[in-house]
Amino acid sequence: MHRPIFSSLSLAAFLACLSLPAAQAQVTSNLDDLPQAKPAPSAKKPVPAPRTAHTPAAHDGTKPAAQKPAVASTPAPAATPARSAPAHETVPGVPPAPPPPVVLPPPFVPVQLHPPVPPADVTAVADAASRTESLPDGGLRVLFPSGSEALNADSLKTLQAYGAELSHHPEERVVLIAHATLPGDDVSMPRRIALARALAVRSLFIHAGVATTRLYPRALGRPDAGDSAPADRLDVVIETNPADPSPSANGLPK
C-alpha cells in the first residue's frame, strides 16, 4: 500500500529537479537574443551598430571597455593618364629683310609754313645810363640803371663787336643771366625788366651772326640776399658745348 505513494513522491522530486535547470536557463539567457521591438520607419535608414561579442561582464554589471571607431579607408588617387608627346610644330621662317617703313600720306589740306621771326631791332638811347665791363673767362657785364633796359651808343657798339667775335666760335654757347630791382616787394616786374634786357642783348648777338641755338637767356629778377654784385646787371657767360660722345661698335653713343 505504501509503494505507490513512495513512487509518486519520487516522480515529483525528479520533475522538480528537471524544472529547476529549465527555470535557471531562462534567467541566464543572453538578452541580445531576445526579440526587439521594431523601430518606427523614418526617412533615412539608420546604420546598425556592430554587435559586440557576448562577455560575462554583461551580467556582472561592469561596463565594457569602449571600442575605438573604425578608421575609414582613404580611397587611392586615380591614376593620371599619361600625356602624349606634342605634335611636331613648324617654326616660321625669318624674312630675309625687314618690312618696309610705313609712309604717311601728306595732309589733304595745304599747311601754311611761316618763316622764323627775325630778332627785333635794338636802337641806342642817347640819355641811357648803361655801361659795360669785362668779366673773367672772357665774359661781359652790362650795367643798367634801376627800372630801365635801354642801351646807349657806346654799350650798343661794344655788344655788337662782342657778338661778331662770338660768331667765329661755334663750339661755345652763350648764357645771358639778367637781374633787375625795383622799389617795393614786387617780384613780377623785376623779372619782366630782366627779360627785356636779356632779349635786347640776344637780338644784338643774332644780328652779329650768332646762331639762336647757342643763346640761353635767363631772367632771374631780384638777386639773392647774399649777392654782392650790382643788382641791375646782365652777365654774358661763355660756356663750352659738351663734347659729342664717341660712338660704340654698333654706332650708338656709349
Backbone bond lengths (Angstrom), bond angles and torsions (degrees), N, CA, C in turn:
res aa  C-N    CA-C-N  psi(-1)  N-CA   C-N-CA  omega(-1)  CA-C   N-CA-C  phi
1 M - - - 1.456 - - 1.506 110.06 -
2 H 1.355 118.29 -35.03 1.465 122.27 -179.11 1.514 111.83 -80.16
3 R 1.317 120.86 -15.77 1.455 122.40 -177.56 1.518 112.53 -66.32
4 P 1.320 122.48 -42.43 1.470 120.17 179.56 1.512 112.40 -64.34
5 I 1.351 117.34 -37.42 1.472 119.87 -179.43 1.518 108.86 -65.41
6 F 1.306 118.65 -41.73 1.462 122.01 179.99 1.509 110.52 -64.89
7 S 1.299 116.73 -38.01 1.478 119.61 177.82 1.508 111.27 -65.92
8 S 1.317 116.48 -37.27 1.483 118.86 178.98 1.499 111.01 -66.59
9 L 1.318 117.30 -40.66 1.468 119.68 179.52 1.526 110.91 -66.50
10 S 1.288 116.71 -38.36 1.464 119.37 179.49 1.520 110.90 -65.08
11 L 1.324 115.43 -39.93 1.466 119.08 178.43 1.513 111.33 -65.39
12 A 1.351 116.90 -39.70 1.482 119.82 179.60 1.511 110.73 -65.30
13 A 1.354 116.28 -40.72 1.474 118.37 179.43 1.522 111.55 -65.28
14 F 1.333 116.57 -37.61 1.467 119.97 178.99 1.500 111.84 -65.51
15 L 1.346 115.03 -41.28 1.465 118.64 177.91 1.516 111.36 -65.74
16 A 1.351 117.10 -36.70 1.466 119.31 178.01 1.516 110.79 -63.69
17 C 1.321 116.70 -39.74 1.480 119.41 177.64 1.515 112.01 -64.65
18 L 1.315 115.79 -35.91 1.467 118.15 178.31 1.520 111.93 -70.89
19 S 1.323 119.49 -35.02 1.481 121.56 -178.23 1.514 112.50 -73.84
20 L 1.356 117.25 -27.80 1.478 119.20 -179.01 1.524 112.77 -64.21
21 P 1.318 121.36 -47.98 1.483 118.96 176.15 1.515 112.60 -63.39
22 A 1.356 117.07 -32.17 1.466 117.81 179.44 1.516 111.38 -65.97
23 A 1.374 115.24 -42.66 1.471 118.19 178.34 1.500 111.43 -66.76
24 Q 1.346 115.09 -37.38 1.472 118.47 178.64 1.515 111.26 -67.21
25 A 1.319 118.82 -30.52 1.459 121.05 178.01 1.505 111.04 -67.68
26 Q 1.327 118.92 -32.98 1.461 120.38 178.61 1.523 110.84 -68.54
27 V 1.320 117.90 -32.17 1.476 120.59 -178.71 1.513 111.10 -75.59
28 T 1.315 116.78 -37.86 1.467 120.50 -175.36 1.513 113.28 -93.44
29 S 1.295 118.36 11.93 1.467 119.91 179.81 1.521 110.11 -72.65
30 N 1.349 117.33 156.54 1.462 124.34 -178.88 1.518 109.43 -72.64
31 L 1.352 117.29 129.64 1.470 121.32 -179.67 1.515 111.49 -70.68
32 D 1.332 117.17 -26.29 1.469 119.10 -178.72 1.501 112.03 -68.47
33 D 1.382 115.90 -21.79 1.454 118.74 -178.56 1.514 113.00 -84.51
34 L 1.339 115.77 -6.87 1.457 118.34 179.09 1.503 109.79 -72.00
35 P 1.294 121.13 147.85 1.481 122.83 178.31 1.521 110.10 -67.22
36 Q 1.326 115.81 134.16 1.469 123.06 179.66 1.519 109.43 -99.94
37 A 1.370 112.29 155.45 1.464 117.74 177.06 1.506 109.77 -74.01
38 K 1.303 115.74 139.57 1.464 120.42 -179.23 1.526 109.67 -72.67
39 P 1.398 118.26 130.56 1.474 119.23 178.60 1.521 110.97 -71.71
40 A 1.333 112.10 157.63 1.466 117.91 179.19 1.516 109.06 -67.39
41 P 1.317 118.09 141.68 1.484 120.27 179.77 1.517 111.04 -64.40
42 S 1.300 117.87 137.77 1.473 123.46 178.56 1.516 109.04 -125.92
43 A 1.388 113.15 172.46 1.465 118.44 -177.34 1.525 111.04 -67.54
44 K 1.333 115.15 -35.02 1.464 118.59 -177.94 1.509 108.43 -118.60
45 K 1.282 119.02 126.88 1.441 124.24 -177.34 1.514 109.39 -75.41
46 P 1.335 118.31 119.32 1.478 119.08 -178.72 1.515 110.68 -68.02
47 V 1.306 113.75 151.97 1.459 120.05 179.05 1.517 108.14 -82.31
48 P 1.318 119.60 122.95 1.482 120.20 -178.44 1.511 110.96 -67.07
49 A 1.362 112.69 139.01 1.461 118.56 179.10 1.515 109.49 -72.99
50 P 1.315 117.04 147.44 1.475 118.94 179.61 1.525 110.50 -67.43
51 R 1.304 113.84 138.04 1.465 119.77 -179.00 1.518 109.59 -79.68
52 T 1.317 112.99 135.37 1.465 118.74 179.96 1.505 109.57 -93.11
53 A 1.306 114.34 154.67 1.476 119.72 179.73 1.519 110.07 -69.78
54 H 1.317 116.74 145.19 1.459 122.74 -179.42 1.519 109.86 -71.26
55 T 1.358 115.30 126.05 1.461 121.97 179.11 1.495 108.84 -125.38
56 P 1.306 118.12 154.62 1.465 120.13 178.29 1.488 112.69 -62.24
57 A 1.344 119.92 -19.80 1.455 120.75 -178.97 1.505 111.80 -64.57
58 A 1.359 118.40 -21.78 1.452 120.35 179.19 1.503 111.72 -64.77
59 H 1.336 118.82 -27.77 1.458 122.82 -178.88 1.500 111.16 -97.34
60 D 1.352 118.93 -19.37 1.459 120.51 -179.59 1.506 112.58 -79.35
61 G 1.340 119.27 -12.81 1.458 121.98 -177.94 1.504 114.22 90.43
62 T 1.330 118.03 -2.63 1.476 120.49 177.91 1.512 109.57 -82.22
63 K 1.347 115.46 149.28 1.473 120.93 -178.25 1.511 109.31 -83.70
64 P 1.313 118.14 129.39 1.471 119.59 179.88 1.508 111.74 -67.40
65 A 1.317 116.51 155.17 1.478 121.64 179.13 1.515 110.19 -66.63
66 A 1.376 113.85 139.60 1.470 118.50 -179.12 1.510 109.79 -68.09
67 Q 1.268 114.26 139.83 1.462 120.35 -179.54 1.520 109.49 -97.54
68 K 1.332 118.26 140.22 1.455 123.79 177.71 1.514 110.58 -71.55
69 P 1.377 115.04 137.98 1.477 116.70 178.32 1.510 111.31 -67.04
70 A 1.275 114.78 147.73 1.463 119.93 179.81 1.518 110.18 -69.39
71 V 1.317 117.20 134.26 1.464 122.74 179.85 1.512 108.90 -80.85
72 A 1.351 113.76 127.48 1.464 117.87 -179.81 1.516 109.91 -70.86
73 S 1.236 115.60 134.75 1.465 120.36 -178.86 1.515 110.11 -76.85
74 T 1.352 116.69 133.57 1.468 122.13 179.84 1.513 109.30 -80.45
75 P 1.326 115.85 127.65 1.471 116.76 -179.79 1.511 111.66 -67.27
76 A 1.261 117.62 142.05 1.463 122.56 -179.72 1.518 109.65 -68.12
77 P 1.382 117.58 138.48 1.473 119.38 179.40 1.516 111.67 -61.89
78 A 1.329 111.40 146.85 1.460 116.82 179.87 1.524 110.92 -67.29
79 A 1.248 115.83 143.51 1.464 120.36 -179.26 1.521 110.47 -67.68
80 T 1.363 116.03 131.90 1.462 121.00 178.86 1.515 109.71 -74.38
81 P 1.318 115.24 129.38 1.480 115.96 -179.85 1.514 111.31 -66.72
82 A 1.245 118.07 140.73 1.462 123.23 -179.76 1.522 110.03 -68.01
83 R 1.366 114.99 134.60 1.465 120.29 179.91 1.521 109.66 -79.78
84 S 1.275 111.20 140.07 1.464 116.18 178.31 1.520 110.08 -81.56
85 A 1.258 118.64 153.76 1.462 123.44 -179.67 1.528 109.79 -65.27
86 P 1.399 117.28 138.67 1.469 118.95 -179.33 1.524 111.84 -63.14
87 A 1.295 111.84 147.91 1.464 116.83 179.28 1.523 110.33 -70.20
88 H 1.267 117.74 154.33 1.461 122.67 -179.86 1.518 109.78 -69.29
89 E 1.366 115.63 127.64 1.458 121.63 179.63 1.520 109.08 -108.30
90 T 1.300 114.03 142.32 1.457 120.29 -179.96 1.522 109.25 -92.20
91 V 1.328 118.15 121.72 1.459 122.60 179.01 1.525 108.46 -77.03
92 P 1.358 116.94 129.70 1.471 117.31 -179.83 1.513 111.05 -65.86
93 G 1.260 116.70 146.69 1.451 121.90 -178.82 1.523 112.12 -74.79
94 V 1.322 116.81 152.35 1.455 122.89 178.88 1.528 108.34 -84.39
95 P 1.354 117.48 128.87 1.473 117.94 -179.96 1.513 110.44 -64.83
96 P 1.288 117.99 147.65 1.482 120.44 -177.87 1.514 113.03 -69.33
97 A 1.348 119.03 -21.40 1.468 121.68 -177.41 1.523 108.27 -143.42
98 P 1.331 117.34 152.70 1.469 119.62 178.32 1.521 110.59 -67.45
99 P 1.312 117.31 158.39 1.466 119.29 179.01 1.521 110.75 -66.44
100 P 1.297 117.42 151.79 1.471 119.27 -179.19 1.521 110.71 -66.88
101 P 1.327 117.64 149.82 1.472 120.03 -179.96 1.520 110.98 -67.22
102 V 1.323 113.17 151.91 1.462 119.19 179.01 1.527 108.70 -78.87
103 V 1.290 116.57 124.91 1.459 122.45 -179.36 1.530 107.67 -100.41
104 L 1.324 116.01 116.84 1.454 119.90 179.25 1.522 109.55 -78.45
105 P 1.290 117.41 135.42 1.470 118.96 178.52 1.530 110.50 -71.50
106 P 1.311 117.12 152.88 1.469 119.75 178.71 1.523 110.34 -67.43
107 P 1.321 116.91 156.09 1.469 119.30 179.27 1.523 111.25 -61.79
108 F 1.308 114.25 149.06 1.464 118.18 -177.49 1.520 112.36 -81.05
109 V 1.337 116.82 -5.54 1.470 119.93 176.68 1.525 107.73 -117.59
110 P 1.305 119.72 146.70 1.472 121.02 178.73 1.529 110.81 -68.79
111 V 1.327 114.94 137.53 1.462 122.08 179.15 1.522 108.01 -103.29
112 Q 1.320 115.52 125.27 1.448 120.29 -178.56 1.524 110.02 -78.95
113 L 1.310 117.66 123.98 1.453 123.58 178.80 1.518 108.88 -99.36
114 H 1.334 115.50 129.38 1.457 120.85 -178.95 1.526 109.49 -107.63
115 P 1.301 117.76 136.40 1.465 120.27 177.26 1.527 109.73 -70.71
116 P 1.322 117.17 155.84 1.468 119.08 178.21 1.523 111.51 -59.79
117 V 1.327 113.91 146.19 1.470 119.54 -179.24 1.526 108.84 -72.86
118 P 1.307 119.10 123.88 1.468 120.25 179.55 1.524 110.31 -70.67
119 P 1.310 118.00 153.91 1.464 120.17 178.54 1.522 111.21 -66.06
120 A 1.315 113.59 151.69 1.462 118.73 -179.41 1.535 110.05 -71.41
121 D 1.323 115.34 148.85 1.463 120.61 177.53 1.531 109.25 -77.16
122 V 1.316 115.57 135.02 1.457 122.05 179.93 1.531 107.49 -110.50
123 T 1.295 115.34 122.96 1.468 120.74 179.57 1.524 109.34 -111.68
124 A 1.311 115.02 152.34 1.455 120.72 -178.84 1.521 110.54 -78.37
125 V 1.318 115.84 145.22 1.460 123.39 176.08 1.524 106.78 -109.05
126 A 1.333 115.45 124.44 1.471 119.95 -171.04 1.528 112.05 -62.14
127 D 1.341 118.59 -44.44 1.461 120.95 -175.21 1.529 113.54 -93.78
128 A 1.362 118.63 15.16 1.460 121.47 178.54 1.520 109.99 -71.06
129 A 1.335 116.67 140.01 1.465 122.09 -176.66 1.520 111.53 -98.85
130 S 1.312 118.95 32.28 1.469 121.57 -180.00 1.518 109.71 -81.61
131 R 1.324 115.97 156.89 1.464 122.78 175.80 1.519 108.75 -155.63
132 T 1.328 116.77 162.99 1.462 122.61 -177.16 1.518 109.74 -123.73
133 E 1.330 115.36 155.56 1.458 122.45 175.29 1.523 108.31 -152.25
134 S 1.318 114.97 152.29 1.461 120.56 -177.23 1.529 110.87 -79.87
135 L 1.335 114.40 151.60 1.457 122.65 177.20 1.525 109.48 -117.61
136 P 1.321 118.40 157.86 1.464 119.26 176.06 1.530 110.86 -61.69
137 D 1.307 115.92 159.55 1.472 123.84 179.22 1.524 111.75 63.59
138 G 1.332 118.02 29.33 1.458 121.33 174.23 1.509 114.78 79.25
139 G 1.322 120.42 13.32 1.449 122.19 179.76 1.518 112.06 -84.14
140 L 1.336 114.62 177.61 1.465 121.53 -178.46 1.522 108.10 -142.27
141 R 1.355 116.31 140.44 1.461 121.80 178.40 1.517 109.01 -120.69
142 V 1.341 114.82 134.48 1.459 122.16 177.15 1.526 106.75 -114.27
143 L 1.348 117.17 125.19 1.455 123.10 -179.55 1.529 109.22 -103.82
144 F 1.344 115.50 137.69 1.453 122.73 -177.37 1.526 109.07 -124.34
145 P 1.310 116.62 154.92 1.463 119.32 169.48 1.520 109.82 -74.59
146 S 1.325 117.56 159.44 1.465 121.44 -176.02 1.530 110.29 -62.72
147 G 1.325 115.43 130.31 1.460 122.37 176.18 1.514 115.28 79.54
148 S 1.331 119.34 12.47 1.463 121.74 -177.24 1.517 109.59 -129.03
149 E 1.355 114.87 147.64 1.460 121.31 173.57 1.517 111.61 -122.41
150 A 1.325 117.87 12.61 1.460 122.23 -177.03 1.526 110.37 -77.46
151 L 1.349 115.62 150.63 1.457 123.64 179.29 1.519 108.85 -119.94
152 N 1.302 116.67 138.38 1.452 119.47 174.96 1.521 110.08 -86.08
153 A 1.333 118.09 -179.89 1.467 121.70 -174.55 1.513 111.72 -65.60
154 D 1.354 118.39 -39.63 1.453 120.01 -178.65 1.541 111.11 -65.76
155 S 1.314 116.86 -44.16 1.473 119.73 178.46 1.519 110.71 -64.21
156 L 1.331 116.66 -37.20 1.461 120.08 -179.65 1.524 110.77 -64.67
157 K 1.328 117.85 -44.31 1.462 120.66 -179.77 1.533 110.88 -65.79
158 T 1.321 117.84 -38.95 1.461 120.49 179.85 1.527 110.84 -64.26
159 L 1.334 117.12 -41.97 1.464 120.43 179.46 1.529 111.54 -67.93
160 Q 1.315 118.44 -37.32 1.455 120.74 178.37 1.525 111.60 -65.65
161 A 1.307 117.66 -42.40 1.462 120.65 178.22 1.526 110.63 -67.59
162 Y 1.315 116.62 -36.43 1.478 119.63 178.44 1.540 110.29 -67.54
163 G 1.311 117.21 -39.19 1.455 120.13 177.87 1.513 112.48 -66.41
164 A 1.323 117.84 -37.07 1.462 120.60 177.48 1.520 110.84 -63.38
165 E 1.344 117.30 -36.19 1.463 120.02 177.24 1.533 111.14 -69.38
166 L 1.348 117.37 -36.32 1.460 120.41 178.57 1.523 112.15 -66.51
167 S 1.320 117.90 -29.12 1.463 120.18 -178.93 1.519 112.69 -64.88
168 H 1.325 118.40 -18.24 1.459 121.81 179.56 1.544 112.32 -90.78
169 H 1.303 117.38 2.86 1.469 121.05 -179.10 1.532 109.18 -128.98
170 P 1.326 116.32 75.73 1.468 118.51 -177.69 1.531 113.84 -68.12
171 E 1.334 117.84 -12.91 1.472 119.31 179.52 1.529 112.33 -78.92
172 E 1.320 117.61 -5.01 1.456 121.35 -178.88 1.523 110.37 -105.47
173 R 1.319 115.60 148.52 1.459 121.34 173.15 1.522 108.75 -117.66
174 V 1.317 114.96 151.32 1.457 121.87 -170.21 1.521 108.11 -116.40
175 V 1.337 117.34 124.81 1.459 124.17 178.28 1.525 107.64 -109.06
176 L 1.315 116.52 124.64 1.457 122.83 -179.09 1.531 107.78 -105.82
177 I 1.340 117.17 103.56 1.463 123.46 -176.95 1.524 107.56 -102.60
178 A 1.336 116.28 111.97 1.457 121.84 -173.91 1.525 110.26 -113.56
179 H 1.359 116.01 137.58 1.461 124.07 174.66 1.521 108.43 -125.08
180 A 1.333 115.48 156.25 1.472 120.87 178.57 1.522 108.03 -157.49
181 T 1.336 115.65 151.43 1.464 121.80 178.00 1.519 109.55 -131.80
182 L 1.326 114.33 158.15 1.455 123.56 175.03 1.524 107.73 -148.69
183 P 1.317 118.13 154.12 1.462 119.09 175.51 1.532 110.52 -64.13
184 G 1.319 116.28 146.12 1.454 120.15 -179.93 1.526 112.14 99.79
185 D 1.309 114.27 -171.29 1.471 121.42 -177.10 1.527 113.24 -107.12
186 D 1.315 118.63 11.21 1.461 120.83 -179.58 1.529 109.43 -68.01
187 V 1.355 115.88 133.11 1.463 120.50 179.28 1.520 111.47 -108.10
188 S 1.318 118.36 -14.15 1.463 120.68 -177.60 1.525 111.54 -80.53
189 M 1.309 117.19 -46.45 1.469 119.79 -176.29 1.529 112.14 -65.46
190 P 1.343 120.85 -40.71 1.476 118.22 175.80 1.526 113.15 -59.44
191 R 1.320 117.75 -35.39 1.467 118.87 177.35 1.515 111.47 -68.40
192 R 1.308 117.74 -35.93 1.469 119.86 177.45 1.519 111.11 -65.39
193 I 1.336 117.26 -41.33 1.465 119.74 178.03 1.530 110.46 -65.95
194 A 1.347 117.11 -40.12 1.454 120.00 178.36 1.525 110.90 -64.37
195 L 1.334 117.32 -37.33 1.467 119.99 178.62 1.528 110.63 -67.36
196 A 1.334 118.28 -39.25 1.464 120.62 178.10 1.529 111.11 -62.89
197 R 1.319 117.96 -37.61 1.464 120.66 177.74 1.532 110.94 -66.90
198 A 1.346 116.69 -42.55 1.471 119.41 -179.57 1.522 111.29 -66.73
199 L 1.333 118.30 -38.52 1.467 120.19 179.27 1.520 111.70 -69.28
200 A 1.329 118.28 -33.12 1.466 120.29 177.86 1.531 110.55 -66.01
201 V 1.320 117.46 -46.14 1.470 119.92 178.59 1.523 109.96 -66.51
202 R 1.311 118.16 -36.98 1.470 121.08 177.95 1.522 110.56 -61.46
203 S 1.314 118.40 -42.97 1.471 121.53 178.81 1.521 111.19 -62.55
204 L 1.324 118.02 -39.91 1.459 120.25 178.60 1.527 110.80 -64.00
205 F 1.317 118.43 -39.71 1.459 121.07 -179.91 1.531 111.02 -69.94
206 I 1.317 118.08 -37.13 1.477 119.97 178.46 1.526 109.82 -65.00
207 H 1.325 117.41 -43.12 1.467 119.67 177.07 1.528 111.34 -63.63
208 A 1.318 117.29 -25.21 1.466 120.35 179.82 1.522 111.97 -82.78
209 G 1.325 119.84 -5.26 1.450 122.14 176.43 1.521 114.72 108.72
210 V 1.331 119.43 9.15 1.466 121.48 178.86 1.533 108.19 -85.21
211 A 1.330 117.47 132.80 1.461 121.71 -179.48 1.531 110.44 -67.22
212 T 1.318 115.22 144.89 1.466 119.65 -179.44 1.529 112.63 -65.27
213 T 1.338 116.86 -26.87 1.459 119.86 -179.76 1.528 112.66 -72.10
214 R 1.307 117.70 -7.71 1.457 121.45 179.23 1.522 112.70 -99.54
215 L 1.300 118.50 -4.95 1.462 122.74 -174.19 1.528 109.52 -106.03
216 Y 1.340 116.71 129.52 1.460 123.02 -178.07 1.535 109.02 -128.71
217 P 1.330 118.39 90.31 1.468 119.18 177.89 1.532 111.32 -76.78
218 R 1.343 115.96 140.43 1.462 123.01 178.69 1.525 108.46 -135.29
219 A 1.336 116.07 109.88 1.459 122.23 179.62 1.523 108.38 -96.21
220 L 1.337 117.50 103.37 1.457 122.57 -175.32 1.523 113.26 -95.28
221 G 1.314 118.61 -15.17 1.468 119.99 179.34 1.513 111.84 74.62
222 R 1.339 116.43 -135.31 1.459 120.97 -178.39 1.527 110.62 -63.55
223 P 1.345 117.93 136.82 1.464 119.66 176.49 1.524 110.68 -72.99
224 D 1.319 115.82 164.47 1.455 121.35 178.55 1.528 111.16 -66.93
225 A 1.321 114.77 163.54 1.466 119.20 -176.78 1.530 111.42 -64.63
226 G 1.300 118.11 -34.78 1.462 120.98 -178.75 1.514 114.26 -89.37
227 D 1.334 118.71 8.23 1.464 122.19 -179.40 1.521 108.87 -78.84
228 S 1.344 116.80 118.01 1.472 121.40 -178.87 1.516 113.44 -92.82
229 A 1.332 118.72 -4.62 1.468 121.42 179.34 1.519 109.61 -76.19
230 P 1.344 118.01 163.92 1.471 120.27 176.74 1.524 111.53 -55.30
231 A 1.327 116.23 139.14 1.463 120.91 -173.35 1.522 112.10 -69.07
232 D 1.348 118.41 -46.18 1.465 121.94 -177.39 1.526 108.33 -95.49
233 R 1.317 114.73 95.20 1.462 119.39 -175.31 1.520 109.63 -151.56
234 L 1.343 115.07 164.06 1.460 123.87 170.39 1.514 107.32 -135.34
235 D 1.323 116.59 121.58 1.462 122.08 -179.34 1.520 108.97 -104.59
236 V 1.336 115.42 127.96 1.455 122.59 173.99 1.519 106.77 -95.45
237 V 1.347 115.69 107.92 1.466 122.09 -176.45 1.522 108.03 -106.43
238 I 1.333 116.12 129.73 1.456 122.15 -178.98 1.532 108.31 -98.97
239 E 1.316 115.69 128.34 1.457 122.30 176.96 1.524 108.90 -126.60
240 T 1.323 115.16 151.90 1.458 121.20 178.89 1.519 109.36 -92.05
241 N 1.306 117.34 132.99 1.464 120.69 177.51 1.516 109.95 -61.38
242 P 1.338 118.25 141.63 1.473 119.45 177.22 1.517 110.43 -63.26
243 A 1.325 115.15 141.88 1.462 120.16 -178.65 1.517 110.05 -68.12
244 D 1.322 115.57 143.47 1.468 120.92 177.36 1.522 109.60 -66.27
245 P 1.320 118.31 131.66 1.469 118.74 177.86 1.521 111.09 -68.00
246 S 1.319 114.99 141.74 1.470 119.44 -179.89 1.516 108.81 -69.73
247 P 1.323 117.33 137.37 1.461 119.12 -179.90 1.519 112.37 -69.83
248 S 1.303 115.57 151.29 1.448 121.33 178.79 1.527 109.76 -86.12
249 A 1.320 116.63 -169.71 1.458 120.82 -175.96 1.530 111.99 -65.53
250 N 1.364 116.39 -31.84 1.458 118.53 -179.73 1.512 113.95 -89.04
251 G 1.346 117.38 7.74 1.442 120.79 177.62 1.514 114.52 89.58
252 L 1.324 118.46 -3.93 1.458 121.45 -179.58 1.523 109.49 -96.80
253 P 1.354 117.80 153.11 1.454 119.55 178.30 1.516 111.57 -66.49
254 K 1.309 115.91 147.95 1.457 120.89 -178.28 1.524 109.48 -75.25
